[in-house]
Amino acid sequence: MLAVVISKSGGPEVLHPTEVAAPVPREGEVLIDVVAAGLNRADVQQRLGVYPPPKGASEYPGLEVSGRIVDPNGSRFAPGAAVVALLSGGGYAEQVAVPAGQVLEAPAGIDLVEAAALPETAATVYSNLFLTADLEEGETVLIHGASGGIGSMAIQLALAFGAVPLVTAGSQDKLRFAELLGARTLINYREQDFVEEVRRATAGAGVDVILDVVGAKYLGRNVDALAVRGRLIVIGLQGGAKAELNLGTLMAKRASITGTTLRSRPSAEKSAIMAAVGREVWPLVAAGHVRTAVNRSFPLREAAAAHAYFDSGEHTGKILLTVDRD
């Protein structure tokens, strides 16, 4: 089969379409013919050499795919079923083998290519905002990086469950994209202090939850922006991994900080998250309340061009890689 191999750590040019051996499903795994794969920041970090795949995972990048079941291997899926899957790696390929619990039937009424934009983003956002932070109806949530795949999903799910999203982004175009998804408090972090803007928007109370992809650079200011009993969920380290924190502020607010990753979790945990996504998020997708926000698609063989586009910072929403077997 064709897969995208990382020849060495570096820029997009290190991604090479290569003929490799097809995966063989192990016990409990299904084999999927990939239709499309989502491009995520984790793939870029793996390309750069700072986020290697977990032990035992495929060495090829790619954390989410859509496709059709080739070998159900005794699972609940029928051959040919249209599905999406959450992976630990290997999505940039024509076939993937993945634990059956990390696979869901594609939501009704959505194009199978576009469905590749859903599993990693939906699982990340739902698990962090609702299973970890316990975001409730009527609460406020600050979403950093609102124009990306995670951010666009977080805005939509927050609104769908009755929460109020406040967002940050680095340009007016990206803020307009977030506004079209339903965000109303729009903060340009290049021109505005998000702590001050949060206080203004919440009458000084602060936000109940923050979903943060930045990390160290924002740590102290995030705590400043939290409400009493606020919850900060750190899911990315774009702004570094080490920072000092005034614990007095955290204690005075009786607030909490949780750092999470999804990729390295045991399959049983990822399967439970995917089951929750199937119950809670898929009906919203089928009803049109949550959409994929796909920005652009590239053929799998042009993975380097897709990464170059991602690195440019020009995109909003999701970037996909599509498989053309013809």
Secondary structure, 3 states (H helix, E strand, C coil): CEEEEECCCCCHHHEEEEECCCCCCCCCEEEEEEEEEEECHHHHHHHHCCCCCCCCCCCCCCCEEEEEEEECCCCCCCCCCEEEEECCCCCCECEEEEEHHHEEECCCCCCCCHHHHCHHHHHHHHHHHHHHCCCCCCCEEEECCCCEHHHHHHHHHHHHCCCEEEEEECCHHHHHHHHHCCCCEEEECCCCCHHHHHHHHCCCCCEEEEEECCCHHHHHHHHHHEEEEEEEEECCCCCCCCCCCCHHHHHHCCCEEEECCCCCCCHHHHHHHHHHHHHHCHHHHHCCCCCCCEEEEEEHHHHHHHHHHHHHCCCCEEEEEECCCC
